[in-house]
Amino acid sequence: MLVELLLAALLGQQPAAPPSAPSPALDYEFYKTRVQPLFLEKRVDHARCVTCHAGSTTLRLQQLSPGAETWNEEQTRQNFDAAVAMVVPGSPGASKLLRHPLARAAGGDVFHGGGQHWVSKTDPDWQVLSAWVNGANLASYTKSASDTRVARIVQTNAAGDNIHLIDPATNKVVGVINDIEVPHGVTSSPDGLRLYFTNESRHTLDVVDGQTLAVTARIHLSGRPNNVAIGKDGRRVYVGIAQAPGAVDVIDTVSLTNAKSIAVKGAIHNVYVTPDGKYVVSGSIPGRMLTVIDAATETIAWELPLSAGIRPVTFEQAPDGSTSRMFVQLSDYHGIAVVDFATRNEVSRFEMVAIPGEEKHTQGLQAAPAHGLGVTPDGKILFATSKVYSQLYAYSLPDLKPLGSVNVGQHPEWLTFSPDGKQVYVAAAGDNSVTVVNTATLKVITRIPVGQVPKRNGTAMLRQ
């Protein structure tokens, strides 16, 4: 290069400008998976992008087909072309798609008829668009994303249209997911990027971005859903269908499609994946049936009829990681049935004792006097809730000796744990709150107000 410059100077020529870097390609799959869902996102105090831009002259989005929750492949391709026309590859700041809805103080345009969606360029939605404009694809974006995880207690509100996220470090509500009416069950992806909720009002599995807390997809199910679980590798989500004849829908999390529906005996109330990931366990209330599905073949491995409808279930692990026992709550039974997983038989059951001095509730139990179970992460304590006595009961494992109980509020339902197992979170459906209990002392730490009739909950490690 130095020789070329000297020769050019001797000849009186201007040196040639170095070639400019090529503009990055705009990845279609990244657009489809990460960008396009933002146009459907319902932000608080804002109309959705699609409301104004479907058929508009700028960023012309396609009209959604009647009854559709998102666009089909042909429409998505057309939307992609419209979005590409609104950006300058490699330059987010010069791209109208990113600049127009950005607050003026952050470098946005003077006016956007759809409002200022992003206060700053640190907004997760803006960051997704910026990554796309800079040439990100799905593989590189996931790999380069921060793997910092934060624990969240995810509380659904059975009579509401939102979900509350609680930080177990502070026991404060730190996020709210909106626009999911009558949410039922919750599970999360192992990579911390997604939350999945069963939506009873729409009969869908709703997919939520773990960073933006926006609904990014709604997958239609074969019927009204109840609870939900996810496989160990995150590639399958299993949804219990709570109407006759009964089924477990299998959702492919890569294509976000309903891959298949496994017929079972009776409408499904709850569905679980065993701790080793080898089996999917569903329970039917009207069928009074436990159905165990082989996760590898997605076929029924065995069934176990019980004397009453199957309510919540939890598992005890053997030293080798396999499932040793299932603990099962039953309709109209104030206690727990114990099932040996290897022999496929109920081996015992026991009632939860009455609590002297506590008011006994008999109304509004919905045939479920006991409706919440969980084993601590270290496998040492089984916890169970009682709507009859407003209690959380504790039993040592493996001997199932009573350790005590504590009042956790009116009509306690499901429970979940902080990742370290030091706190248990109980949904008090009658109080519209979550009661936090120290698992070692069985003392109430605090009560956290949430939404209307909180029931199912879970613990998620979300990527930030």
C-alpha positions in Angstrom: 0.0 0.0 0.0 2.9 2.4 0.8 4.5 1.8 -2.6 1.2 2.5 -4.3 0.8 5.8 -2.4 4.3 6.9 -3.4 3.8 6.0 -7.0 0.5 7.8 -7.1 2.2 10.9 -5.6 5.0 10.9 -8.2 2.4 10.7 -11.0 0.2 13.4 -9.5 -2.7 11.0 -8.9 -5.1 10.8 -6.0 -5.0 7.5 -4.2 -8.0 5.4 -4.7 -10.4 5.4 -1.8 -10.5 2.1 0.2 -13.6 0.0 -0.7 -16.5 0.6 1.6 -17.8 -2.3 3.7 -20.8 -4.0 2.1 -24.2 -3.3 3.7 -25.3 -6.2 6.0 -28.0 -8.5 4.7 -31.4 -8.3 6.4 -32.3 -11.7 7.6 -35.8 -12.9 6.8 -36.1 -15.5 9.6 -34.9 -13.0 12.2 -37.5 -10.6 10.9 -40.3 -13.2 11.0 -39.4 -14.5 14.5 -38.2 -11.4 16.4 -39.3 -8.2 14.4 -42.7 -8.9 13.0 -44.3 -9.8 16.4 -43.5 -6.3 17.6 -46.1 -5.0 15.1 -48.7 -7.0 17.0 -47.5 -6.1 20.5 -50.0 -4.3 22.7 -48.0 -1.7 24.7 -49.6 0.0 27.7 -51.3 3.3 26.7 -50.5 2.6 23.0 -52.4 1.2 20.0 -50.8 -1.7 18.2 -48.8 -0.9 15.1 -51.0 -3.1 13.0 -54.1 -1.1 13.9 -52.8 1.9 12.0 -50.4 0.4 9.5 -52.6 -2.4 8.0 -53.2 -1.0 4.5 -51.5 2.3 5.1 -49.2 4.0 2.6 -46.1 3.9 4.9 -45.0 0.6 6.4 -47.8 -1.1 4.6 -48.7 -4.1 6.7 -51.1 -6.7 5.4 -54.5 -7.0 6.8 -54.9 -10.0 9.1 -57.1 -12.7 7.8 -60.5 -13.1 9.5 -60.0 -14.8 12.9 -56.2 -14.9 12.5 -53.8 -13.9 15.3 -50.8 -13.4 13.0 -49.9 -13.3 9.4 -49.5 -16.3 7.1 -46.2 -16.9 5.1 -47.3 -15.0 2.0 -48.4 -12.0 4.1 -45.2 -12.2 6.2 -43.1 -11.9 3.0 -45.0 -8.8 1.9 -44.6 -7.3 5.4 -40.9 -8.1 5.2 -40.6 -6.1 1.9 -42.4 -3.2 3.4 -40.2 -3.1 6.5 -37.0 -3.4 4.4 -38.1 -0.3 2.5 -38.1 1.6 5.9 -34.6 0.9 7.0 -31.0 1.6 5.9 -29.0 -1.6 6.4 -26.2 -1.1 8.9 -27.5 2.2 10.1 -30.3 2.0 12.8 -30.1 5.8 13.4 -30.9 6.5 9.8 -33.7 4.0 9.5 -37.2 5.5 9.6 -38.6 2.3 11.1 -36.5 2.8 14.2 -36.4 6.6 14.3 -40.0 7.5 13.7 -41.6 5.9 16.9 -38.6 6.9 19.1 -38.9 9.7 21.6 -37.5 13.1 20.4 -35.2 13.3 23.4 -33.6 10.0 22.3 -33.1 11.2 18.7 -36.5 10.4 17.3 -38.5 12.3 14.7 -40.5 15.4 15.7 -43.8 13.6 15.3 -45.2 10.1 14.8 -48.9 9.6 14.4 -48.7 6.4 16.4 -47.0 7.9 19.4 -43.6 7.5 20.9 -43.2 3.8 21.6 -39.7 3.9 22.9 -38.4 6.4 25.5 -34.8 5.5 24.7 -32.6 3.3 22.5 -32.1 0.9 25.4 -35.7 -0.3 25.1 -35.6 -4.1 24.3 -37.9 -3.6 21.3 -35.7 -1.0 19.8 -32.7 -3.2 20.5 -34.3 -6.0 18.5 -34.9 -3.8 15.5 -31.4 -2.4 15.8 -29.9 -5.9 15.7 -31.9 -6.8 12.6 -30.8 -3.6 10.8 -27.2 -4.5 11.7 -27.5 -7.9 10.1 -28.3 -10.2 13.0 -29.7 -13.7 12.3 -31.3 -16.0 14.9 -28.2 -18.0 15.6 -25.9 -15.1 16.1 -28.4 -13.0 18.1 -29.2 -15.8 20.5 -25.5 -16.6 20.9 -24.4 -13.1 21.5 -27.3 -12.1 23.8 -26.4 -11.7 27.4 -26.7 -14.9 29.3 -27.4 -13.0 32.6 -30.4 -14.6 34.2 -32.8 -13.2 36.7 -35.3 -15.3 38.7 -38.9 -14.4 38.5 -42.0 -15.8 40.2 -44.7 -15.8 37.5 -48.2 -15.4 38.9 -51.2 -15.8 36.6 -54.5 -14.3 37.6 -57.4 -16.6 36.8 -60.1 -13.9 36.7 -58.0 -11.2 35.1 -56.3 -10.4 31.9 -52.7 -10.1 33.1 -49.8 -11.8 34.8 -47.5 -10.5 37.6 -43.8 -11.1 37.7 -42.2 -11.0 41.2 -38.5 -10.6 42.0 -37.7 -13.1 44.7 -34.7 -11.0 45.8 -37.0 -8.1 46.8 -40.4 -9.7 46.8 -41.7 -6.9 44.7 -43.7 -6.9 41.5 -41.3 -5.9 38.8 -43.3 -6.6 35.6 -46.8 -7.1 34.3 -47.8 -9.1 31.2 -51.0 -7.7 29.7 -53.6 -8.8 27.1 -53.9 -12.5 28.2 -57.5 -12.9 29.3 -58.1 -15.7 31.8 -54.5 -17.1 31.8 -54.2 -20.6 33.3 -50.9 -22.3 33.3 -47.3 -21.0 32.8 -44.0 -22.5 31.8 -40.7 -21.1 30.5 -38.1 -22.0 28.0 -34.7 -23.4 29.3 -32.8 -20.6 27.4 -34.7 -17.9 29.4 -36.0 -16.2 26.2 -39.7 -17.2 26.3 -42.7 -17.7 28.6 -45.6 -19.8 27.6 -49.2 -19.3 28.9 -52.4 -21.2 28.3 -55.1 -18.7 27.3 -58.6 -20.0 28.2 -60.5 -17.1 26.5 -58.9 -17.7 23.1 -58.1 -21.4 23.4 -54.5 -20.7 22.5 -51.0 -21.1 23.8 -49.6 -17.6 24.1 -45.9 -17.0 23.6 -44.3 -14.1 25.5 -40.9 -12.6 25.0 -39.0 -13.0 28.2 -37.3 -9.6 27.8 -40.0 -7.3 26.5 -42.9 -9.2 28.1 -44.9 -8.8 24.9 -47.1 -11.5 23.4 -45.3 -12.6 20.2 -47.5 -15.5 19.0 -50.7 -17.2 19.8 -50.9 -20.9 18.8 -54.4 -22.4 18.3 -55.1 -25.5 20.4 -57.6 -28.3 19.9 -59.8 -27.1 22.7 -60.0 -25.1 25.9 -56.7 -25.5 27.7 -55.8 -25.9 31.4 -52.2 -26.4 32.5 -49.0 -26.5 30.5 -45.4 -28.0 30.8 -42.3 -27.9 28.7 -39.7 -30.6 27.8 -36.2 -30.6 29.2 -34.7 -29.4 25.9 -37.4 -26.8 25.3 -38.4 -28.1 21.9 -41.8 -29.3 22.9 -44.6 -27.7 25.1 -47.4 -30.0 26.3 -50.8 -28.5 26.9 -53.7 -30.2 28.7 -57.0 -29.9 26.9 -59.8 -29.5 29.5 -62.7 -30.6 27.5 -64.0 -33.9 26.2 -62.8 -36.3 24.9 -59.5 -35.1 26.4 -56.1 -34.6 24.8 -52.5 -33.4 25.3 -51.5 -31.0 22.5 -47.9 -31.1 21.6 -46.5 -27.7 20.5 -43.3 -27.5 18.4 -41.4 -24.4 19.8 -39.2 -24.0 16.7 -42.0 -23.6 14.2 -44.5 -22.5 16.8 -47.1 -24.8 15.5 -49.5 -27.4 17.1 -47.6 -30.5 16.0 -50.0 -33.2 17.2 -52.7 -34.0 19.7 -52.4 -37.1 21.9 -55.8 -38.6 22.8 -56.2 -39.5 26.4 -59.1 -40.8 28.6 -60.9 -37.7 29.9 -60.5 -34.0 29.8 -57.1 -32.9 31.2 -56.7 -30.6 34.2 -53.0 -30.6 34.6 -49.9 -31.8 32.7 -46.3 -32.2 33.9 -42.9 -33.4 32.7 -41.1 -35.7 35.1 -37.8 -34.3 36.5 -35.7 -36.5 34.3 -37.6 -35.3 31.2 -38.5 -38.8 30.1 -42.2 -38.7 30.6 -45.2 -36.4 30.3 -47.8 -37.0 33.0 -51.4 -35.8 32.6 -54.3 -36.0 35.0 -58.0 -36.0 34.2 -60.7 -34.9 36.7 -63.8 -36.5 35.0 -61.7 -39.5 33.8 -60.1 -40.1 37.2 -57.1 -41.1 35.3 -53.3 -40.5 35.4 -51.9 -40.9 31.9 -48.1 -41.3 31.5 -46.7 -40.4 28.0 -43.3 -41.4 26.7 -41.7 -38.1 25.7 -39.4 -39.7 23.1 -42.1 -41.5 21.2 -45.1 -39.3 22.2 -47.2 -42.3 22.8 -49.0 -43.5 26.0 -46.7 -45.6 28.2 -49.2 -46.5 30.9 -52.3 -45.4 32.7 -53.4 -45.5 36.3 -57.1 -45.0 37.3 -57.6 -43.5 40.8 -60.7 -43.2 43.0 -61.4 -39.5 42.3 -60.5 -36.8 39.8 -56.8 -35.9 39.5 -55.8 -32.5 40.8 -52.2 -31.2 41.3 -49.3 -33.7 41.0 -45.7 -33.4 42.0 -42.7 -35.7 41.9 -40.0 -37.2 44.1 -36.6 -38.0 42.5 -34.7 -41.2 43.1 -30.9 -40.9 43.7 -30.3 -41.8 40.1 -32.4 -39.0 38.9 -35.4 -41.1 37.9 -38.9 -40.6 39.3 -39.5 -42.6 42.5 -42.9 -41.4 43.6 -45.8 -39.1 42.5 -47.8 -37.2 45.1 -51.4 -36.6 43.9 -54.2 -34.4 45.2 -57.7 -35.7 44.4 -61.2 -34.2 44.1 -63.1 -34.0 47.3 -60.2 -35.4 49.3 -58.4 -33.2 51.9 -55.1 -35.1 51.6 -52.5 -36.7 49.4 -52.3 -40.0 47.5 -48.8 -41.6 47.0 -48.1 -43.4 43.7 -45.0 -45.6 43.2 -43.8 -44.7 39.7 -41.9 -48.0 39.1 -44.7 -50.3 40.1 -47.4 -48.0 38.7 -49.6 -48.3 41.8 -51.0 -46.2 44.5 -49.2 -47.3 47.7 -50.8 -45.1 50.3 -52.7 -41.9 51.0 -53.1 -39.6 54.1 -55.3 -36.8 55.1 -54.1 -33.4 56.2 -55.0 -32.8 59.8 -57.5 -30.2 61.0 -56.0 -27.0 62.5 -57.5 -26.2 65.9 -58.7 -22.6 66.0 -58.7 -22.1 62.3 -61.9 -21.3 60.5 -63.0 -24.3 58.4 -64.1 -23.3 54.9 -66.7 -25.5 53.0 -67.9 -23.0 50.4 -66.3 -22.3 47.1 -63.9 -25.2 47.2 -64.7 -26.2 43.6 -64.4 -29.9 44.7 -60.7 -29.2 45.4 -60.2 -28.9 49.2 -56.5 -29.3 48.6 -55.1 -27.8 45.4 -51.4 -27.1 45.5 -48.3 -29.3 45.7 -44.5 -28.9 45.4 -41.2 -30.5 46.4 -38.4 -28.1 47.4 -35.4 -28.0 44.9 -33.3 -30.0 47.4 -35.9 -32.7 47.5 -36.3 -32.6 51.3 -39.7 -31.2 51.9 -43.1 -31.7 50.4 -45.5 -28.7 50.6 -49.3 -28.8 50.1 -52.0 -26.2 50.4 -55.4 -26.5 52.0 -58.3 -24.3 51.0 -60.3 -25.7 53.9 -58.0 -24.3 56.6 -56.2 -21.6 54.6 -53.0 -23.5 55.3 -49.6 -24.5 53.8 -48.6 -27.9 55.2 -45.0 -29.2 55.2 -43.9 -32.9 55.2 -40.3 -34.2 55.4 -39.1 -36.5 52.6 -38.8 -39.4 52.2 -40.7 -40.3 55.4 -43.6 -37.9 55.0 -43.6 -36.8 58.6 -45.5 -33.6 59.4 -43.3 -30.6 60.0 -46.1 -28.1 60.7 -48.3 -25.6 58.9 -48.9 -21.9 58.5 -51.9 -19.7 57.5 -51.3 -18.4 54.0 -54.6 -16.6 53.3 -57.9 -17.3 51.8 -58.3 -20.2 49.3 -54.6 -20.9 48.7 -53.9 -22.6 45.4 -50.7 -23.4 43.6 -47.2 -22.9 44.9 -43.7 -22.4 43.6 -40.2 -21.9 45.0 -37.4 -19.4 44.7 -34.5 -21.1 42.9 -32.5 -21.6 46.1 -35.6 -23.2 47.8 -35.5 -20.8 50.7 -38.9 -19.2 50.0 -42.2 -20.7 48.8 -44.7 -18.6 47.0 -48.4 -19.4 47.6 -51.2 -18.0 45.4 -54.0 -16.9 47.8 -56.8 -16.7 45.4 -59.3 -15.4 47.9 -57.1 -12.5 48.9 -55.7 -11.5 45.4 -52.2 -11.8 46.8 -49.2 -14.1 46.9 -48.0 -15.2 50.4 -44.2 -15.7 50.8 -43.1 -18.3 53.4 -39.7 -19.2 54.7 -39.4 -22.9 54.0 -37.1 -23.6 57.0 -39.1 -21.7 59.7 -42.6 -21.9 58.1 -43.0 -18.2 58.9 -44.8 -15.7 56.6 -42.3 -13.2 55.2 -44.7 -11.0 53.3 -47.9 -10.9 51.2 -47.7 -9.4 47.7 -50.8 -7.9 46.1 -51.4 -9.2 42.5 -54.4 -9.5 40.2 -57.8 -11.0 40.3 -58.0 -14.6 41.7 -54.4 -15.7 41.4 -54.1 -19.5 41.0 -51.3 -21.2 38.9 -47.8 -20.0 39.2 -44.2 -20.9 38.3 -40.6 -20.0 38.6 -38.6 -18.8 35.6 -35.0 -17.8 35.0 -35.3 -15.1 32.3 -32.4 -13.9 30.2 -31.7 -10.2 30.4 
